[in-house]
Amino acid sequence: MIGICPNCGNYEWNKEVSEDKKYIQCQQCGHQWSYKAMPLFILTGCFTFEYLCITP
């Protein structure tokens, strides 16, 4: 997980990301590890209440 330092186990969200966005550095111990940013895909769609209604 990106939020936990593999060296000291720091789980605080105060990590620094490098300028080129390839490394993350822990503020507690100074350990630096690689990070690969992946795209975030969000599926959206149309939702209507008609599909939930059951008519006799």
C-alpha positions in Angstrom: 0.0 0.0 0.0 1.3 3.4 -0.9 0.3 5.0 2.5 2.6 2.7 4.6 6.3 3.1 4.7 8.0 -0.2 4.0 11.0 0.7 6.2 9.5 2.1 9.4 5.8 1.3 9.1 4.7 4.9 9.3 1.0 5.1 8.2 0.6 8.9 8.5 -0.5 10.7 5.2 2.4 13.1 5.3 4.5 11.5 2.6 6.2 13.6 -0.1 6.0 12.7 -3.8 9.0 13.7 -6.0 8.7 16.2 -8.8 8.8 13.5 -11.5 6.1 11.6 -9.5 8.2 8.4 -9.5 9.2 8.2 -5.8 7.6 8.7 -2.4 9.6 9.7 0.6 8.7 9.1 4.2 8.9 12.2 6.4 9.7 10.1 9.6 12.7 8.0 8.5 13.6 9.5 5.1 13.2 6.2 3.2 12.4 6.6 -0.5 10.6 4.0 -2.6 9.3 3.9 -6.2 5.7 4.6 -7.1 3.9 4.1 -10.4 0.9 6.3 -10.8 -2.0 4.4 -12.5 -5.1 6.0 -14.1 -8.3 6.1 -12.1 -11.3 4.7 -14.0 -14.8 5.6 -12.8 -17.8 3.9 -14.3 -20.9 6.0 -14.4 -24.3 5.5 -16.0 -27.8 6.5 -16.1 -30.0 5.3 -13.2 -33.8 5.5 -13.1 -36.2 4.6 -10.3 -38.4 2.8 -12.8 -36.3 -0.3 -12.7 -36.7 -0.7 -9.0 -40.5 -0.3 -9.0 -42.5 -3.5 -9.1 -46.0 -3.0 -10.4 -48.8 -5.6 -9.9 
